[in-house]
Amino acid sequence: MASNGALKQRKPNGSAEHDGVLDHENKTLTPKESSSGSPQTVATLMICVGGIYASFLTWGILQERITTTVYGTATSPERFHSPVVVNTVQSIFAAALGYIYLLLSRKTPSDLPIYPTRQILLPMLMVSFTSSLASPFGYASLKYVDYITFTLAKSCKLLPVMLLHVTLFGRRYPWYKYLVVLLVTAGVAIFTLHQPSKKPSSKSSASSKDNNSLIGLALLSVNLLFDGLTNSTQDHIYKAFRPYTGQQMMCGLNILSTLMTTTYLMFEPFLSVTEAGAFFGMKPGDGELSRALDFVSRHPGVGWDILGFAACGALGQVFIFYTLSTFGSLLLVTVTVTRKMLTMILSVVWFGHRLSPMQWLGVGLVFGGVGVEAQLSKQEKRQKGKPVEKKKN
């Protein structure tokens, strides 16, 4: 769920990009045997890569437009603030498209059940819960940081995943992964600390801006923490319930997420007037769903953006899962890293952002670190795949 209320590559949202469903290292899906140089394989690869780029680059533009566009008049500007509604629409699209993908993948009617056992429901519910919580924090952070900072921070997903695996599961990582985390974290810090700013009218305004950046980074940290919980639990599902495929995960998670967020939207107006609602900061009134529908009725353009966002996220997830099952996770990592770079560059061009030289250095550290990690992981897997020669006596 996008990323994510979107499935995170996981989807998007996913997504959503929602980007976390696919962070397991291809444990259950194996690439189909094919001639890598055949015209048919090359054509399939071009379609998959082109589909991922087209889907998620459009998805990223629409996400930024939905969350940052100012509607209304100069005297009464307003923005769309209904992240759970956006999540719900995307999960409905992804569940429907995921089910179609699942049906097309089945060889017999009994193949690939969405929920093969009752035991899988609890961890699946946990993934749906954490991914549904992650997106609102991500959307909220966009009030305080720009979309490029948001994209860079989402590239740091390795940090919370590693932290949770080390603390909860006692897992150890090779040295280069810790180095990558250091590079990526340093890159995001440099980028954030060197935001180009307009000349503040007073010290208080400069202080207010610093506080806003800290609030935005805090919200992004919570978003990444939930992303880490989502990915770690997904890893557990793939290990404990083999063989469980990406198609099943895509469909099953989005069904549960839709039920969860829809239930919240239905009961939110009643919860908002209680003490519990006040504690969690709910606004008394008609609820987020009613506010979203009223906003879309006054500004229909945002409704079309939400539908396009949901459709692109759902379609992108299908391309991701098909690429994973056909060509493997190593190729997918390369595609997703370059896609995030293109998303950031497109945001700079499309929305007129300007980056300072130090910010470009931060960008280089982030994507350089992720690229190094992908290359070293690739070499490590190749070495593991080599047969061990037995010593002759």
N, C-alpha and C positions, 0 to 999 in steps of 0.2 A: 504494500500500500504505500503508496507513495507517501519515491520515493516520496510520506509517504503515508501519511496514510497510505501511500502507495507502497507495493511490494518493493522492498529494497533490494537491490541487486547485490540486490533486492532490488522496483518499482518501485518503478516508480511507485505510485501510489500510489501497489505502490505507489509504489513508487516509492517517489515514491517511488528521487529516483530511488520513490520508493524502491534502493540499491541493495538490499541485504539478503534476499532469498538465495542469491547465487554466490554468497561468500564461502560456502562449503566448497572443498576442493574437488568437485566433480566426483563425489564418492558413489553416487548412485547412477549417474548418467555417463555412459561411455560413448565416445565418438564412433559413428558408424564407419566401417571400413570402406574406403573409397580411394581411388587414384587421385592424389592431390593435384596432379597436373591436368586432369581431364577437363575439357571445356565445360561439361555439365557441373563439375565440382566448383570450378572457378565462377561460373554464373551463379550458382547457389550461394557461394561466399559473398559475391558482390551484392546479391539481393539481401542477404542477412545483415551485412554491414551497413548498406544503404538504408535498410529499414530501421535499424537501431539509431543511426544518426538522424534520419528524417523525423522519426517519432519523438526522440528525446530532446533534440534541439528545438523542435516546435513546442514540446511540453515545457521546456525551460523558459522560453519566451512567454508563453501563456501564463506560467506560474508567476513570473515577475510582473506581468501586466495586471493580473488579477489582484496581486497583493500590494502593488505600489501606485496604480493609477488613481488619480484624484478625480472624482465625479462631482456633479453639482455645479454651483456657481462660485465665483470668487469670494463672495461674502459668506457662503455656507458650503464649504467644501466637505466632502465625505469620501470615505474609502470603504471597500468591502471587507468586513471582518467576520467571516463565518467559516472558519477552517474545518469544523466538523461536517458541515454541509458539503464542502468541496470533497472531503475525504469520502463521504458516503456515496456521492455521485460517482467518484472514481472507482470505488470498490464494487459498486453495482455493475459498471461497465466491465471491470476486470473479471468479476465472477462469471458474467455471461459469456465473455469471450474465452475465458479459461475453460468453461464447460464445453464449449464448441470445440476447442483445441483438444480437450480430453476425449471427446467422442470420436474425433478424427484419428486419434492415436490408438484407439482400441482395436484389437484384432478380433475379439469376441465381446459380446455384451457384458460378460462378467469381468473383463480385464480392467485394471486400474480403478478400483473403487475409490471414491473421494476420501472416505474415512474407513480404512481397512479393518481397524479394531476400535473398540471403545477406549482402550488405553491411550490412544493417540489424541483423543479430544482435549485432555487437560493441557498438555504442552502446546497444542494448537491454539487453544483459548488464550494461553499466556502470550503467545506470539501475537495474536490478534489484539490483545489488550495493550501490550507494549508498543506495537506499531501504531495503533490508533492514538495512543497518548503522545507519541513522538512528534507527529506532524503539527498539532496545535502549538507546541513549543517552538518548532521551526518557523511556522508562520508568524508567531508573536515576535520572534527575534528580528524579523524584517522591518519592524517598526523602528528599530534602533541601529541596525547595521544594513549596509547595502547588499545587493544580491550577489556581487562578486565575493564579498567576505563570506556570505552564506555558502556559496559553491565551494570555496576553498576549505571552509571548516568541514563540510560534508565529505571532503576528500581525506579527512583525518579519522575516518571510521576505524582504521586499524588500531588506533590508540585505545578506545574503550573495549573493543573486542579482545585485544591482548590482555588488558587489565583484568577483565572479567574471567578470562580463561585461566590466567595465572592465579588469581585470588580464589575463585570458586572451584576450579577443576584441577589446580596444581600443575598445569601444563607449562612446559618450558619451550622457549623459542630460540632459534639460532641468533647469533650476535647481530647479524645484519638487519634483522627486523627491529631490534631496539634502536639501531642507528637510523633506520628509516623513520621511526616514530619521532626521534629527536629532530631530524631534518624537517619533517612535515610540521611539527609543532613550532619550531623556530620560524619557518616560513609564514605560518598563519600569524604568529606574534608580530613579525616584522611588517607584514602587510597591514595589520590592524593599527599598529602604533604609528604608521606613516600615512594615515589617511590624509589626503589633501583637504585642507579646511579653509573656509572663508574667514576673513579677518573678524574675529569676535568683537562685538561692541563693548564687551566688558569681561572682567575676569570671571564673573559668575556665569556668563554664557559659555565660556571655554570649559569651566568646571562642569556645567550641565552636559556639555557634549561628551566629556570624558565619562561621566556617569552613565550616559546613554549607551556608550560603547561597552562599558562593563556589564550593563544589564543585558545587552544583546548577546555578548559572549557567554554570560551565565545561562541564558535561555538556550543558546546553541549547545552548551555543555550538557544540559539536561536532555536535549534532543539526541545528542550523540550517545548519552548513557542508555537511553531507551533503545536506540539503534543497536548498541552493543548487546543488550539483553535479548533483543529480537534475534540477532545473528547467532548468538551463543545457543539459544534454545532451538533454533533451526538446525544447527549443527547436531545437537542432541537427537532431534527427530530423525534426521537422515541416518544417523548411526544406529539408533535403537529400533527403527521400524523399516529396515531394509526389506525389499527394494521399494522405496517411496520416491516417486519421480517428481520432477519440477512441475509437470502438468497437474498432478494431484495437489501439490502444495499451492500452486497459484489459485486453483479453483476453491480448494477447501478453506484457505486463509481468508480469501476475499468474501466468501459466504459468511463466515463467522464475523468478520469485521463489519460487514453490512448490517448483520443482526445487532451487533453491539452498538454501533453508532446510531442506528435507527432507533433503538430502545432509548438511548440517551436523549436524542432529539425529542422523542415523544414525551418523556417524563421530565425534561429540564424545566419547563414552565412551572411545574408543581414543586420541584426541588429548590428552585431559585428563591422561593418565599420562606424556606425553612432556615433554621440556624446552620444546618450543614451546608446549604447552598451559599449562605453568606460567608461561611468560613472559607469555602473554595472560590470565592470571588464571583459567583454567578450574579448576573444582573436581573433584578425582578422585572417581570414583564411577560410578553408573549412567547419569549424563547428565541433561540438562534434560528430555527427553521422559519419561523414567522418573519423575523427580521430579514433573513436572506431573501425570502419570496417577495417581501415588500420592496427591498432594494432592487431586485431584478426587474420588478414591474415598473420601477421608475427609471432604471437604466438597463434596458434589454441587452446591451452589448456585453455586459459582464456575464450574463447567462450563457450566451454563445461561447464566450471564452472558457467558461467552466465545462461545458459539454465537449469542446475541442480538447481541453486539458485532459479530461477523463478518457476520451477516446484515444488520444496519443499515448497516454500512460498505459492503457490496457494493451494496445497494439504493440507498444515497445516491449512489454513483458513477454508477449508471444515470440517476438523476434529473438529476444535474449534466451529464452528456454530452448528454442529451436537451434540457435547457434551453439549453445552449450552441448546439446545432445548430438549435434552433427560434427562439430569441429573441436570441441573440448574447451576446458576452462582457460588454458593459456592464451588462446586467441581472444577469448572473451575479455580477459583482463586488459589486453592491449586496446581493444576496441572501446571499452568503457573509460579507460584513462584518457585516451585521446578525445573521446566524446565530451568528457568534462572540461577538458582544455578548450575545445571548440565552443562549448556552452558559455564559458567565461568570456572568450574573445567576442562571441556573437553579442553577449550582453553589453560589452564595451562599445561595440559598433552601433548596435540597434538603439540603445538607450543613452548613448553619448557620455558614458562614464570616462573619466580621465584618471590614469594611474601615474604615480610618481616613479622615478627610477628605483627607489628602494622597494616600492610595492611590486614592481616587476621582478626584483630580486627575490622577494617572498614567494611570488608565483613560481619562479624557477626552482626554489628549494622544495616547494610542495610537490610539484609534478615531477621534478627530478628524483626526489626521494621515492615517490610511488613507482616511477619507471625503473629505478634501480632495484626496488623490491621485486617487481614483476620479472626482471631479467635474471636476478639471482635465484628466485624461486623456480624459474624455468630450467636453469642449469642444474639445480638441486634435484628436480624431478627426473631429468635426463640421466643423472648419475645413479639415482636409485633404480631406474629402469634397466640399467646395464646388467647383464648376467655376470655373476661373480665366478671368476675362473678358479677351478680347483687346483691346488698345488700338487704337482706330481711327486710321488715319493722317490 
